[in-house]
Amino acid sequence: MGCNPCTCTATKYQSGHPECQMDKLDLVIEQIPGGLMAILDPELSTLKRCWCISEIGKGLEMNFKISYHVPSKLENPPCQFPSDVDCETTLPADKKRLLEQIKAR
């Protein structure tokens, strides 16, 4: 399962590059006081994104309080959610790294 690549004009850096933010997400999450807030869309498609699942997983691992904001009306709520191996990223290398982190937890 893939997704459309990002179409914004921001420069993209690969994991390992000093300017890359994505491979430093765990360090950032550790600095958030008071827990995490997961803001979900009416289709719950945010739960198909590897980054979202990884952030929630890291929060659970750290015993963070996680608040979920769900719209009052869900559009065609899914009967089941995809597994972590079916989640989506823009860069395949990010998916590989995130799945390795999830498995290591």
C-alpha positions, 0 to 999 in steps of 0.5 A: 500500500503506498501513498502520494508523495508530498507535494509541498516545496520544502526540501526533503532530507533522508534519514541520517542527514543532520537536517532530517527531522523524521529520524529524530522524532523519538528525541522530540517526543521525549521532550513533550511535557504532559503527554500527546494529543492524537487528532484524528480525521473523519475517515480515521485515515491518520491511523494508516500513517506509520508516523502516527502509529509510531508516535502513539506507540512511543507515547504508550512506551513512555507511559504518556497520557494520550488524548484523542480528538475524534470528530463528532461524525465519522465517515464510513468508520472502518471495521478493522484497521490495517496492520503496522506492515500495511501502514503508509509513508512517503519515503520507503526508507522511513517505513522500513526504519519505523517498522524496525523501531516498532518491532524492537519495542 
